[in-house]
Amino acid sequence: MNYQTEAFSQKYDAIKLLDEETLEMLNEYASGSPEIVQDIVDSFEPEAVKLIEDIQNARENKDSQLLKTAAHSLSGISGSIGAARLRQVATDTENAIKAEKPDEAFGLAEVIIKTYNELIALL
């Protein structure tokens, strides 16, 4: 990880990997059934893996449009399971592309991958 990416990464360290409020809402929605909550979390991983692959490909090929699309989708599914940090980094990546700041966006893409790996280790 380069200096710029490390600086980006530190910016997000204050955001929890998992938001307890969202997990509590999921639990309420599931009427306290841990199996349903686990199914929701389990359904996140296969879709996220595909999006992470797209983000890696976008970085390698400097494909801003692919990065924007994958970051947008990842932000949405991350929010649905309470993955607060991943959601924020993905949203900021998409916004950097919209603001025509590709260097920032591609730096944040590396933070997305790092954050995703931390999240999966936690789940």
Secondary structure, 3 states (H helix, E strand, C coil): CCHHHHHHHHHHCCCCCCCHHHHHHHHHHCCCCHHHHHHHHHHHHHHHHHHHHHHHHHHHHCCHHHHHHHHHHHHHHHHHHCCHHHHHHHHHHHHHHHCCCHHHHHHHHHHHHHHHHHHHHHC
